[in-house]
């Protein structure tokens, strides 16, 4: 790579001893740029400490005018005959194309007399002058060649909002031509004249995971991010960040460059390092290159970037979870009104004031205990529970009148609870005749442009066959942008079509009989195609028939299993010996999406998967 750090290792062996003050000269090094006068040496066996220069022990002297590297044997050292020496030094490749050169090695000693401290250190014997003539390496391999410039193979830039004054998500897709190690800095320039004044900008990857905080200079339009992850050569990665559009498009070009941290030894694409302590990484400059595409172009109208609606059931009379998500290309301020219209065919009655919840399981208006069952089981055995006291008739009436709105980000108001039940109201209403749901962003709440808004609610399906309807959504902004209105837009998807009777998709009974005349244990597994709820006493009642062969007298039986309080809120079932049936009162079963025409895709509601509801209630 042009300009990359490069370990150069010299192997040599002589047929003469090389005492102190012997000079070993490496010639032919084709080095560009300033190396400095002294170059640090490295070896994994410590032999580099047997060389010194004015730079100190373990250094060689570089003569740039003659391109000679001089290694001087230090005082007290002597390189033995016929032993292979290995010395490494860290140099830098040329910054342009170069084939490199074949280097040669020579050695010499000027000689010195015994204990002549003028010409050399005091030594026990005379050293006669000698010269080892130039000799090239046996493999004649040129070194310090450079063949390619580090670069990005692909570099594109795009945006998702052309609206002036609004938040714009900029996406930069890059494919590096080298492995970018952690610590590499990627710089994007040309982002001038935005309304973003922050000196730091959060950058995300294309999969919405965090890439880190980038430095941003609003005046120069330069954004610089230090990478925290490894990005492999030839593999694309995407960086996303938000800027605020100006009201006029800037005249600029967009470029990307990088100070790349790359492996200089010890990786698959390089040779081995000269030793375990050797520096293994270095930095190279990836020159500025124009990004393909353009951003900050402006010229759009306020609009929905996405708007979809999903449902969980098409069963007659079922509690149907309706989930809506949408994305706007402008900021939505507190007090903004959201209207969903066209939801006709529902049996749900009018409500003024909505009950906010932020857990999907709390969408379902279940009493925490069945009051009648509690009274019965209290006479039969000790099954009291503090939570059972929360299911008074007053509570039941309150729960029956609620219209709950699930909003994970509390956009429409913070949930409140009374005796374990959601309570209180937030601004909003439901009108059955017009099929309209009105919501309002709560005080202190706002939504940034390009952010997904998600909420869900329950409507009761029609009791007879109905075709699904096309719902619409509209928005009226508030605050500084009051008066901004998006007219009703079709939501992607059809809902509230009633087509199937309720049924059990799964109804399995397994029997374990111990001995004749003894006891039998039953394990029952049920799953309905719609939610079976208990908003009031006695709630949903499930009857299991055909158990006439058993001799037990009529009585209350305790239930076991993880779901015993879902199947009967008291954990007690009533055995009726006259009819051979078991009655389970106050059940809470949440069905899957088996009633929907395309169960696989319909169950995958982005906002509220039916499987998640089932799991949370289990």
C-alpha positions in Angstrom: 0.0 0.0 0.0 1.2 3.5 -0.8 2.5 5.2 2.4 2.0 2.2 4.6 4.3 1.3 7.4 6.4 -1.7 6.5 8.6 -4.0 8.6 12.0 -4.6 6.8 13.9 -7.5 8.2 17.7 -8.0 7.4 19.1 -11.5 7.9 22.9 -11.8 7.6 25.8 -14.1 8.6 29.6 -13.4 8.1 32.7 -15.5 8.1 34.4 -13.0 10.3 33.8 -11.9 13.8 32.4 -8.3 14.0 33.7 -6.6 17.1 32.7 -3.3 18.6 32.7 -0.3 16.1 32.1 -2.6 13.1 29.8 -0.8 10.7 27.2 -2.8 8.8 25.8 -0.8 5.9 22.5 -1.5 4.1 22.4 0.3 0.8 19.7 0.7 -1.9 16.8 1.4 0.4 14.3 3.3 -1.7 12.6 5.4 1.0 10.5 8.5 0.4 9.9 11.2 2.9 11.8 12.1 6.0 12.7 9.1 8.3 14.7 11.2 10.8 18.4 10.7 11.4 18.0 7.7 13.7 15.9 4.6 13.2 14.9 2.2 16.0 15.8 -1.4 15.5 13.9 -4.5 16.7 14.7 -8.1 17.3 12.9 -10.8 19.3 16.2 -12.1 20.8 17.6 -8.8 22.0 20.4 -8.6 19.4 19.3 -5.1 18.4 20.8 -3.8 21.7 24.2 -4.7 20.3 23.9 -1.7 17.9 24.1 1.9 18.9 24.4 5.3 17.4 24.2 8.9 18.5 20.5 8.2 18.9 21.2 5.6 21.6 21.4 1.9 22.1 19.2 -0.1 19.7 19.3 2.6 16.9 20.8 2.8 13.4 21.8 5.9 11.6 20.0 6.9 8.3 21.8 9.0 5.7 19.1 10.3 3.4 21.6 11.9 0.9 23.3 8.5 0.2 20.3 6.3 1.1 22.5 4.3 3.4 21.5 2.7 6.7 24.4 2.3 9.1 24.3 -0.2 12.0 27.3 0.2 14.4 28.2 -2.6 16.7 28.0 -1.3 20.3 30.8 -1.3 22.8 31.1 -4.6 24.6 29.4 -6.5 21.8 30.8 -8.9 19.2 28.9 -10.6 16.5 30.1 -14.2 16.2 31.2 -15.9 13.0 28.7 -17.9 11.0 25.7 -17.0 13.2 22.6 -15.7 11.5 21.6 -12.3 12.7 18.1 -10.9 12.3 17.4 -7.2 12.6 14.1 -5.5 11.8 13.3 -1.9 11.3 10.0 -0.1 10.6 10.0 1.9 7.4 7.4 3.5 5.2 6.4 2.6 1.7 6.7 5.1 -1.1 3.6 7.3 -1.6 3.3 6.4 -5.3 3.8 3.4 -7.5 7.3 1.8 -7.1 8.8 -1.6 -7.9 11.2 -1.3 -5.0 14.9 -2.1 -5.1 17.2 -4.9 -4.3 19.3 -3.9 -1.4 22.9 -5.0 -0.6 24.9 -5.4 2.6 28.5 -4.6 3.4 30.5 -4.3 6.6 33.9 -2.8 7.6 36.0 -1.9 10.6 38.7 0.7 10.6 40.8 -1.3 13.1 42.3 -0.1 16.3 45.3 -0.8 18.5 45.3 -2.5 21.8 43.9 -0.2 24.5 44.0 2.8 22.2 41.1 4.7 23.7 41.4 7.4 21.1 40.2 5.4 18.1 38.1 2.9 19.9 37.2 1.3 23.2 39.9 -0.3 25.2 40.2 -3.9 24.0 42.6 -6.7 24.9 43.9 -7.3 21.4 44.5 -5.4 18.3 41.8 -5.3 15.6 43.0 -5.2 12.1 41.0 -3.3 9.6 38.7 -5.4 7.4 36.0 -5.0 4.8 33.1 -7.3 3.8 32.2 -6.4 0.2 28.7 -5.6 -0.9 26.4 -8.6 -1.3 22.8 -8.7 -2.3 20.2 -11.0 -0.7 20.1 -14.6 -2.0 16.5 -14.2 -3.1 17.1 -10.9 -5.0 13.8 -9.7 -3.6 13.1 -6.0 -4.1 11.8 -4.3 -1.0 9.7 -1.2 -0.2 7.7 -1.5 -3.4 4.3 0.1 -3.6 1.5 -1.0 -5.9 -1.8 0.3 -4.8 -3.5 3.2 -3.1 -5.8 2.5 -0.1 -9.2 3.6 -1.1 -12.9 2.9 -0.9 -14.2 0.6 -3.6 -17.7 2.0 -3.3 -18.9 5.2 -1.8 -22.5 6.5 -2.0 -24.5 9.1 -0.1 -28.3 9.4 0.1 -31.0 11.1 2.2 -34.6 10.5 3.2 -36.1 13.9 3.7 -36.1 16.8 1.2 -38.2 19.1 3.4 -36.7 22.4 4.4 -36.2 23.0 8.1 -36.7 19.3 9.0 -34.6 16.4 10.2 -32.9 14.6 7.4 -31.3 11.2 7.8 -28.1 11.0 5.7 -26.9 7.5 4.8 -23.3 6.9 3.5 -22.6 3.4 2.2 -18.9 2.4 2.0 -16.9 -0.6 0.8 -13.3 -0.3 2.0 -10.4 -1.6 -0.1 -8.4 -2.4 3.0 -9.4 -3.8 6.4 -10.3 -0.8 8.6 -9.2 -1.6 12.1 -10.8 0.0 15.2 -9.5 3.5 15.7 -9.8 4.4 12.0 -11.2 7.8 11.3 -13.7 8.3 8.5 -14.4 11.9 7.4 -17.3 13.1 5.3 -17.1 16.6 4.0 -19.4 19.0 2.1 -22.2 19.0 4.7 -22.4 22.8 4.8 -25.2 25.3 5.5 -27.3 22.9 7.6 -29.3 24.1 10.6 -27.5 21.6 12.8 -25.4 23.5 15.4 -24.2 20.6 17.5 -20.5 19.7 17.6 -21.4 16.1 18.2 -23.7 13.9 16.0 -24.9 10.4 16.9 -24.0 8.0 14.0 -25.8 4.7 13.5 -25.0 1.7 11.3 -27.5 0.6 8.7 -29.0 -2.0 11.1 -29.7 0.8 13.6 -26.9 -0.2 16.0 -24.8 2.5 17.4 -21.6 3.4 15.5 -20.5 6.1 17.9 -20.4 9.9 18.4 -19.0 11.9 15.5 -17.3 15.3 15.6 -19.1 17.8 13.5 -18.1 21.2 12.4 -21.3 23.0 11.3 -19.3 25.8 9.6 -17.0 23.7 7.5 -19.5 20.9 7.1 -17.0 18.2 8.1 -18.1 15.1 10.1 -15.4 12.8 11.5 -16.1 9.5 13.1 -13.6 7.2 14.9 -14.6 3.7 14.2 -15.1 1.3 17.1 -15.4 -1.9 15.0 -13.4 -3.8 12.4 -14.7 -3.4 8.8 -13.3 -6.0 6.4 -12.0 -5.2 3.0 -14.7 -5.7 0.3 -17.6 -5.7 2.8 -20.2 -2.9 2.7 -21.2 -1.0 5.8 -23.6 1.9 6.1 -23.3 5.0 8.4 -26.5 7.0 9.2 -26.8 10.4 10.9 -29.3 13.2 11.2 -28.9 16.8 10.1 -31.4 19.6 10.0 -32.1 20.8 6.4 -31.7 24.5 5.7 -34.4 26.2 3.6 -32.1 26.6 0.6 -29.9 23.9 -0.9 -26.1 24.5 -0.6 -23.7 24.5 -3.6 -21.3 21.8 -2.5 -19.8 18.4 -3.3 -19.7 15.5 -0.9 -16.5 13.6 -0.3 -15.2 10.9 2.0 -11.7 10.3 3.2 -10.1 8.3 6.0 -7.1 7.9 8.3 -7.2 4.1 8.2 -5.6 1.9 10.9 -4.4 -1.1 9.0 -2.5 -4.3 9.8 1.2 -4.1 8.8 2.0 -7.6 10.0 0.4 -10.6 11.6 -2.8 -10.7 9.5 -3.9 -12.9 6.7 -3.1 -10.3 4.1 0.4 -9.5 5.5 3.5 -11.4 6.5 4.3 -12.5 10.0 5.5 -10.0 12.5 9.2 -10.0 13.3 8.4 -10.8 16.9 5.6 -10.9 19.5 6.4 -7.4 20.7 6.6 -5.8 17.3 4.2 -3.0 16.3 1.5 -4.8 14.2 -0.7 -1.9 13.0 -0.1 1.5 11.4 -2.1 4.2 9.7 -2.5 5.1 6.1 -4.4 8.0 4.4 -7.3 7.2 2.2 -7.4 10.2 -0.1 -10.6 12.3 -0.5 -13.0 10.8 -3.1 -16.3 12.2 -4.3 -19.4 10.4 -2.9 -21.8 9.2 -5.6 -25.2 10.8 -5.0 -26.4 14.0 -3.5 -28.1 15.2 -0.3 -29.4 18.4 1.2 -31.2 18.9 -2.1 -34.6 20.0 -0.7 -37.8 20.3 -2.7 -40.4 18.0 -0.9 -43.8 18.4 0.6 -44.8 17.3 4.1 -46.0 13.7 3.8 -46.2 10.2 5.4 -43.1 8.3 4.5 -44.9 5.1 5.7 -48.3 4.3 7.2 -49.6 0.8 7.9 -52.3 -1.0 9.9 -52.5 -4.6 11.1 -55.0 -6.7 13.0 -54.9 -9.9 15.1 -58.2 -11.6 14.4 -61.1 -12.0 11.9 -63.3 -14.0 14.4 -66.9 -12.9 14.9 -67.2 -10.8 18.1 -63.5 -11.2 19.0 -61.4 -8.6 20.7 -59.2 -7.6 17.7 -55.8 -6.0 18.4 -55.4 -3.2 15.8 -51.8 -2.0 15.5 -50.7 1.2 13.5 -47.3 2.5 12.7 -46.4 5.5 10.6 -43.4 7.7 9.8 -43.5 11.5 8.9 -40.9 13.6 7.2 -41.3 16.4 9.7 -41.3 16.8 13.5 -44.5 16.3 15.3 -45.0 18.7 18.3 -46.8 18.3 21.6 -50.6 18.7 21.2 -50.5 17.4 17.7 -53.7 15.5 16.8 -53.7 12.1 15.1 -56.9 10.8 13.6 -57.6 7.3 12.4 -60.8 7.1 10.4 -62.8 4.6 8.5 -62.8 1.9 11.2 -66.4 0.9 10.7 -67.9 -2.6 11.4 -66.8 -2.5 15.0 -69.1 -3.3 18.0 -67.0 -1.2 20.4 -69.0 1.6 22.0 -68.2 5.4 22.0 -65.7 6.6 24.5 -64.5 10.1 25.4 -61.1 9.8 27.1 -58.6 7.0 26.5 -56.7 4.8 29.1 -53.0 4.7 28.4 -50.9 1.6 28.9 -47.3 0.9 27.8 -47.3 -2.9 28.2 -49.0 -4.9 25.4 -50.5 -7.3 27.9 -52.4 -4.5 29.6 -54.4 -3.8 26.4 -56.8 -6.6 27.6 -59.4 -5.5 30.2 -59.1 -8.4 32.5 -60.1 -8.4 36.1 -57.3 -9.8 38.2 -59.6 -12.2 40.0 -63.1 -13.6 39.6 -65.2 -12.4 42.6 -67.8 -15.2 42.4 -65.1 -17.9 42.2 -63.3 -16.4 45.1 -66.3 -16.6 47.3 -66.9 -20.2 46.4 -63.3 -21.4 46.8 -63.0 -19.5 50.1 -65.8 -21.7 51.5 -64.2 -24.8 50.1 -60.5 -24.3 50.9 -58.0 -21.6 51.7 -57.3 -20.0 48.3 -57.4 -16.3 49.3 -55.2 -13.8 47.6 -54.8 -10.1 48.1 -55.2 -9.5 44.4 -58.6 -11.0 44.5 -59.9 -8.0 46.4 -59.4 -5.8 43.4 -62.3 -7.2 41.4 -65.3 -5.4 42.8 -68.4 -4.6 40.8 -67.3 -1.0 40.7 -63.9 -2.0 39.3 -65.6 -4.3 36.7 -67.8 -1.4 35.5 -64.8 0.9 35.2 -62.8 -1.7 33.2 -65.7 -2.4 31.0 -66.0 1.2 30.0 -62.3 1.7 29.2 -60.8 2.2 25.7 -57.1 1.4 26.1 -54.4 2.7 23.9 -51.0 1.0 23.9 -48.1 3.4 23.3 -44.6 2.1 24.2 -43.1 5.6 24.3 -45.9 7.1 26.4 -46.6 9.6 23.6 -50.2 10.1 24.5 -49.7 10.2 28.3 -48.1 8.3 31.2 -50.1 5.3 32.4 -51.6 5.3 35.9 -52.8 2.3 37.9 -55.4 1.8 40.6 -55.5 -1.6 42.5 -53.4 -3.3 39.9 -55.6 -2.0 37.0 -54.9 0.7 34.4 -56.9 3.8 35.3 -57.3 7.5 34.5 -57.7 9.0 31.0 -55.6 10.8 28.4 -56.9 13.1 25.7 -58.6 11.2 22.9 -61.9 9.6 21.8 -63.5 6.8 19.9 -66.6 7.2 17.8 -68.3 4.0 16.6 -70.6 5.5 14.0 -67.8 7.3 12.1 -65.2 4.7 13.0 -62.8 7.5 14.1 -60.1 7.4 16.8 -58.7 10.7 17.9 -55.3 10.9 19.7 -53.2 13.8 20.9 -49.5 14.0 21.8 -49.2 14.7 25.5 -47.5 17.7 27.1 -43.7 17.5 26.7 -43.9 14.9 24.0 -42.7 15.3 20.4 -41.6 13.0 17.6 -38.7 13.7 15.3 -39.0 13.4 11.6 -38.2 10.0 10.1 -39.0 8.3 13.5 -41.6 5.5 13.6 -44.7 6.2 15.7 -46.4 3.0 17.0 -49.6 2.4 18.9 -52.3 -0.2 19.2 -55.8 -0.6 20.6 -58.6 -3.2 20.7 -61.9 -3.1 18.7 -64.6 -5.7 19.0 -65.3 -7.4 15.6 -68.8 -7.5 14.1 -71.0 -10.5 15.1 -71.7 -11.4 11.5 -69.8 -11.6 8.3 -68.3 -8.3 7.2 -65.8 -7.3 4.5 -62.6 -5.7 5.7 -62.3 -1.9 5.5 -59.7 0.6 4.3 -58.7 2.9 7.2 -57.1 6.3 6.8 -54.9 8.5 9.0 -54.5 12.2 9.2 -52.3 14.6 11.3 -52.7 18.2 12.5 -49.5 19.6 14.0 -49.4 22.0 17.0 -46.9 24.3 18.7 -44.6 26.4 16.5 -45.9 24.4 13.5 -49.6 24.8 14.3 -51.7 24.7 11.2 -49.6 22.0 9.4 -52.2 19.5 8.3 -51.7 16.2 6.4 -55.0 15.2 4.9 -56.4 11.6 5.3 -54.0 9.1 3.8 -54.8 5.4 3.2 -53.2 3.0 5.7 -51.4 0.0 4.1 -53.6 -3.0 5.1 -57.3 -3.8 5.5 -58.9 -4.6 8.9 -62.1 -5.4 10.7 -63.3 -8.1 8.3 -65.3 -10.7 10.3 -65.3 -14.1 8.7 -64.9 -17.0 11.1 -66.6 -18.3 14.3 -64.5 -18.6 17.4 -62.9 -22.0 18.0 -60.0 -23.8 19.6 -57.1 -24.2 17.3 -55.5 -26.5 19.9 -57.5 -28.7 22.2 -55.6 -31.7 23.6 -56.1 -33.9 26.6 -53.6 -36.4 28.0 -54.4 -38.9 30.7 -52.2 -40.6 33.2 -53.9 -43.4 35.1 -52.1 -44.8 38.1 -54.1 -47.8 39.2 -57.7 -49.2 38.7 -60.0 -47.6 41.2 -57.4 -44.9 41.9 -56.9 -41.4 40.6 -56.4 -40.1 37.1 -54.4 -37.0 36.2 -55.3 -35.0 33.1 -53.1 -32.5 31.3 -55.2 -30.1 29.0 -53.7 -27.8 26.4 -55.9 -25.1 24.8 -55.3 -22.3 22.3 -58.1 -20.3 20.8 -58.2 -18.4 17.5 -59.1 -15.2 19.4 -58.6 -13.7 22.9 -61.0 -15.1 25.5 -61.2 -12.4 28.2 -62.8 -11.8 31.6 -63.6 -8.1 32.0 -66.4 -9.0 34.5 -67.6 -11.9 36.6 -67.8 -14.8 36.0 -65.8 -14.1 32.9 -65.2 -16.6 30.1 -66.3 -20.1 31.1 -64.8 -23.2 29.6 -66.6 -26.5 30.0 -65.0 -29.9 29.3 -67.6 -32.7 28.8 -67.5 -36.4 28.5 -65.9 -37.4 31.9 -68.9 -39.5 32.9 -66.9 -42.6 33.9 -65.4 -41.1 37.0 -66.9 -41.7 40.5 -65.9 -38.5 42.3 -68.8 -36.5 43.8 -69.4 -33.0 42.6 -66.7 -30.7 44.2 -64.1 -28.0 43.6 -60.8 -29.3 42.4 -57.5 -27.4 42.6 -55.6 -26.9 39.4 -51.8 -27.2 38.8 -49.6 -26.1 36.0 -48.0 -22.8 35.0 -51.3 -21.4 33.5 -53.8 -22.5 36.2 -54.6 -18.9 37.0 -55.1 -18.1 33.3 -57.5 -21.0 32.8 -59.4 -20.2 36.0 -58.6 -17.0 37.9 -59.0 -18.7 41.3 -56.9 -21.7 40.3 -60.0 -23.8 41.0 -62.2 -25.8 38.7 -65.7 -27.2 39.5 -66.3 -30.9 38.9 -70.0 -31.7 38.1 -70.5 -35.5 38.5 -74.1 -35.4 37.3 -73.0 -34.2 33.8 -69.5 -35.5 33.8 -68.0 -32.1 33.1 -65.4 -29.7 34.4 -66.1 -26.0 34.5 -63.4 -23.4 34.5 -64.5 -19.8 35.3 -62.8 -16.5 34.5 -60.3 -17.7 32.0 -57.8 -15.5 30.1 -56.6 -17.1 26.9 -54.9 -15.2 24.1 -55.1 -16.9 20.8 -52.6 -16.8 17.9 -53.2 -15.5 14.4 -54.7 -18.7 13.1 -57.9 -16.9 12.0 -56.1 -14.7 9.6 -55.8 -15.6 5.9 -52.0 -15.4 5.9 -51.0 -16.3 9.4 -47.3 -16.2 8.9 -47.1 -12.5 7.8 -50.1 -11.3 9.7 -48.7 -12.5 13.0 -45.5 -10.5 12.4 -47.0 -7.1 13.4 -44.0 -4.8 13.7 -45.6 -3.0 16.6 -47.4 -5.8 18.4 -46.8 -9.4 17.4 -49.6 -11.6 18.6 -47.1 -14.1 19.9 -45.6 -11.5 22.1 -49.1 -10.8 23.6 -49.6 -14.4 24.3 -46.2 -14.8 26.0 -46.7 -11.8 28.2 -50.0 -13.1 29.5 -49.0 -16.6 29.9 
